[in-house]
Amino acid sequence: MTNVAVVGAGVAGLGVAYALRDDADVTLFERTDRVGGRAATGAQAGCVYDTGANYVKSDDERVSRVVRELSDDAVEVAGSVWTFDADETISEGRDEDAPKWTYRDGIETLGERLLSASGASVQTDARITTLRRDERWSVEDAEGNEFSPWDELVLTPPAPITASLLDAADWDDDLGRELREHVGHVPYRTILSVALHYPFELDRPYYALVNADKAHDVGWVGRESCKPGHVPAGESLLVVQMAPGWSAEHYDRDDSDIAASVADSAADLLSDHALAAPDWFDVIRWRDALPNSGANGDLLRRAEDRNLRFAGDWAEGDGQVHLALRSGLDAGDRIAE
Ligand SMILES: Cc1cc2nc3c(=O)[nH]c(=O)nc-3n(C[C@H](O)[C@H](O)[C@H](O)COP(=O)(O)OP(=O)(O)OC[C@H]3O[C@@H](n4cnc5c(N)ncnc54)[C@H](O)[C@@H]3O)c2cc1C
């Protein structure tokens, strides 16, 4: 059976493994101790909160089918997304056409389900630092452990990390240099995502607010209590995602300083001063949060001759769970072919 190494166990890498579940031996290498990547969930004091992707929404039939096949506990987010502008004027904004899904235990469940349905092996806490191409591919982690040989190699980390892997690769090929140059130019924006918990309910006519003119320090405020099973009755939990400029500028500050500023901003925006004093918070830093544009698919596909493939939101051109998953499923299908 073909053996496949996948770097990164976000939904794209897990999509590769799921598509190949009957056709290949797949091993995923993941630098953290969990799977799901930016489809991530925090849990604290009886609350569950999605810290990266807020939900998965799909008009792609195949992705919807996979998500449905894997979920007996998917939950629909209640309420719609409204907008606000630089002046903090809130408007009944976006018309929601497709339903928004997460899971009772958070969106991270999607990654866990993909992994178990795929039957793939996963090496967690394995940060890959070196790729090597002889007749076949091998990969090495930061501890110097080498894993080889692989018939096929799939790279799924965000583009800036994939570019640095290509840069450090022991692979003498003009295509490798061209790919490194190109992938290194796919820009990502940074987002600080802050969970703020309150021991009281917060009643509003919307699930979330998004900054429509991109001129506010806050990019998004979501009410986790609109997700069934996430927040106990009598409490509330806001997930506030700060704008890229603000996030980059404040990235290295202490968690408590960041949370205090973010809570003040939330209190102003929602016109409720009680929101300035959460009883607990959680700060999550996403250096490579969302791609601003995509890569050239034709160039990426040229690497398939060398048994090298790419998947991820940046390969599709937009930061959305369903696109990342589709990109992984497609890459897996092409290997199976
Ligand atoms: C704050 C925020 C809000 C978002 N909101 C939404 C939303 O509401 N709806 C939506 O659809 N999408 C949303 N997204 C985007 C969505 O989360 C991503 O597009 C999607 O999860 C990307 O999946 P991926 O597999 O391509 O990448 P990732 O999830 O980043 O997976 C890549 C994996 O590779 C691992 N990795 C990196 N480097 C290495 C290495 N050297 N060795 C081994 N492993 C490595 C990483 O740890 C990670 O697990 C949001 C993202 C963020 C950050």
The ligand as a Tripos MOL2 file, in Angstrom:
@<TRIPOS>MOLECULE
LIG
   53    58     1     0     0
SMALL
NO_CHARGES

@<TRIPOS>ATOM
      1 C1         -9.4500   33.4860   14.8280 C.3       1 LIG1
      2 C2         -9.9300   32.6640   13.6710 C.ar      1 LIG1
      3 C3        -11.2840   32.6920   13.3040 C.ar      1 LIG1
      4 C4        -11.7500   31.9110   12.2520 C.ar      1 LIG1
      5 N1        -13.0920   31.8780   11.9690 N.ar      1 LIG1
      6 C5        -13.5450   31.0140   11.0400 C.ar      1 LIG1
      7 C6        -14.9480   30.7860   10.8810 C.ar      1 LIG1
      8 O1        -15.7800   31.3480   11.6160 O.2       1 LIG1
      9 N2        -15.3760   29.9280    9.9220 N.ar      1 LIG1
     10 C7        -14.4900   29.2500    9.1440 C.ar      1 LIG1
     11 O2        -14.9090   28.4530    8.2870 O.2       1 LIG1
     12 N3        -13.1410   29.4070    9.2910 N.ar      1 LIG1
     13 C8        -12.6650   30.2630   10.2260 C.ar      1 LIG1
     14 N4        -11.3150   30.3980   10.4350 N.ar      1 LIG1
     15 C9        -10.3820   29.7520    9.4910 C.3       1 LIG1
     16 C10       -10.2210   28.2570    9.7100 C.3       1 LIG1
     17 O3         -9.9730   27.9830   11.0800 O.3       1 LIG1
     18 C11        -9.0200   27.7890    8.8720 C.3       1 LIG1
     19 O4         -9.1820   28.2260    7.5330 O.3       1 LIG1
     20 C12        -8.8740   26.2660    8.8500 C.3       1 LIG1
     21 O5         -9.0570   25.7090   10.1260 O.3       1 LIG1
     22 C13        -7.4810   25.9530    8.2900 C.3       1 LIG1
     23 O6         -7.2320   24.5600    8.3430 O.3       1 LIG1
     24 P1         -5.8390   24.0260    7.7860 P.3       1 LIG1
     25 O7         -5.8250   22.5650    8.0080 O.co2     1 LIG1
     26 O8         -5.6240   24.5520    6.4000 O.co2     1 LIG1
     27 O9         -4.7030   24.7320    8.6650 O.3       1 LIG1
     28 P2         -4.4170   24.5850   10.2180 P.3       1 LIG1
     29 O10        -5.6710   24.3980   10.9450 O.co2     1 LIG1
     30 O11        -3.5340   25.7280   10.5850 O.co2     1 LIG1
     31 O12        -3.5950   23.2210   10.3230 O.3       1 LIG1
     32 C14        -2.2160   23.1530   10.1100 C.3       1 LIG1
     33 C15        -1.6150   22.2700   11.2070 C.3       1 LIG1
     34 O13        -0.2190   22.1530   10.9570 O.3       1 LIG1
     35 C16         0.4450   22.1410   12.2110 C.3       1 LIG1
     36 N5          1.8330   22.5200   11.9450 N.ar      1 LIG1
     37 C17         2.3230   23.7340   11.6090 C.ar      1 LIG1
     38 N6          3.6510   23.6550   11.4190 N.ar      1 LIG1
     39 C18         3.9900   22.3750   11.6190 C.ar      1 LIG1
     40 C19         5.2390   21.6770   11.5480 C.ar      1 LIG1
     41 N7          6.3880   22.2950   11.2380 N.pl3     1 LIG1
     42 N8          5.2470   20.3440   11.8300 N.ar      1 LIG1
     43 C20         4.0940   19.7010   12.1650 C.ar      1 LIG1
     44 N9          2.8940   20.3270   12.2410 N.ar      1 LIG1
     45 C21         2.8530   21.6370   11.9590 C.ar      1 LIG1
     46 C22        -0.3360   23.1600   13.0250 C.3       1 LIG1
     47 O14        -0.1140   22.9920   14.4160 O.3       1 LIG1
     48 C23        -1.7620   22.8540   12.5980 C.3       1 LIG1
     49 O15        -2.3560   21.8750   13.4400 O.3       1 LIG1
     50 C24       -10.8380   31.1330   11.4940 C.ar      1 LIG1
     51 C25        -9.4830   31.0910   11.8700 C.ar      1 LIG1
     52 C26        -9.0430   31.8410   12.9550 C.ar      1 LIG1
     53 C27        -7.5960   31.7480   13.3790 C.3       1 LIG1
@<TRIPOS>BOND
     1     1     2 1
     2     2     3 ar
     3     2    52 ar
     4     3     4 ar
     5     4     5 ar
     6     4    50 ar
     7     5     6 ar
     8     6     7 ar
     9     6    13 1
    10     7     8 2
    11     7     9 ar
    12     9    10 ar
    13    10    11 2
    14    10    12 ar
    15    12    13 ar
    16    13    14 ar
    17    14    15 1
    18    14    50 ar
    19    15    16 1
    20    16    17 1
    21    16    18 1
    22    18    19 1
    23    18    20 1
    24    20    21 1
    25    20    22 1
    26    22    23 1
    27    23    24 1
    28    24    25 2
    29    24    26 1
    30    24    27 1
    31    27    28 1
    32    28    29 2
    33    28    30 1
    34    28    31 1
    35    31    32 1
    36    32    33 1
    37    33    34 1
    38    33    48 1
    39    34    35 1
    40    35    36 1
    41    35    46 1
    42    36    37 ar
    43    36    45 ar
    44    37    38 ar
    45    38    39 ar
    46    39    40 ar
    47    39    45 ar
    48    40    41 1
    49    40    42 ar
    50    42    43 ar
    51    43    44 ar
    52    44    45 ar
    53    46    47 1
    54    46    48 1
    55    48    49 1
    56    50    51 ar
    57    51    52 ar
    58    52    53 1
@<TRIPOS>SUBSTRUCTURE
     1 LIG1         1 GROUP 0 **** ****
